Amino acid sequence: MANVLGLIGIVVFIACVIALAAGVTWVVVRLSPAPGKKKKPATPAA
């Protein structure tokens, strides 16, 4: 029985690590600016 609980614990731990990595990745993607939206120098309109 202890072996089964240990295996379930390892599976839960792996799932938590994957969920944490996915959450951090999502936050970084949300907070980082889009590559095409860099500020371009304003050109005078004469």
C-alpha positions as CSV (number, residue, x, y, z in Angstrom):
1,M,0.0,0.0,0.0
2,A,2.8,2.4,0.7
3,N,4.3,1.8,-2.7
4,V,0.9,2.7,-4.3
5,L,0.7,5.9,-2.3
6,G,4.3,6.8,-3.2
7,L,3.6,6.4,-6.9
8,I,0.4,8.5,-6.6
9,G,2.5,11.1,-4.8
10,I,5.1,11.2,-7.5
11,V,2.4,11.5,-10.2
12,V,0.8,14.4,-8.3
13,F,4.2,16.0,-7.8
14,I,4.9,15.8,-11.6
15,A,1.5,17.2,-12.4
16,C,2.1,20.1,-10.0
17,V,5.5,20.9,-11.6
18,I,4.0,20.8,-15.1
19,A,1.1,23.1,-14.0
20,L,3.5,25.5,-12.3
21,A,5.7,25.6,-15.5
22,A,2.6,26.2,-17.6
23,G,1.4,29.0,-15.3
24,V,4.8,30.8,-15.3
25,T,4.9,30.5,-19.1
26,W,1.4,32.0,-19.4
27,V,2.3,34.9,-17.1
28,V,5.5,35.6,-19.0
29,V,3.7,35.6,-22.4
30,R,1.0,37.9,-21.0
31,L,3.5,40.4,-19.6
32,S,6.1,40.4,-22.3
33,P,5.5,42.9,-25.2
34,A,4.6,41.6,-28.6
35,P,7.6,41.5,-31.0
36,G,5.9,43.6,-33.6
37,K,5.0,46.4,-31.3
38,K,8.4,48.0,-30.7
39,K,8.4,51.8,-30.5
40,K,9.4,53.4,-33.8
41,P,10.9,56.9,-33.8
42,A,8.3,59.5,-34.7
43,T,8.9,61.1,-38.1
44,P,8.1,64.8,-38.4
45,A,5.0,65.4,-40.6
46,A,6.5,68.5,-42.1
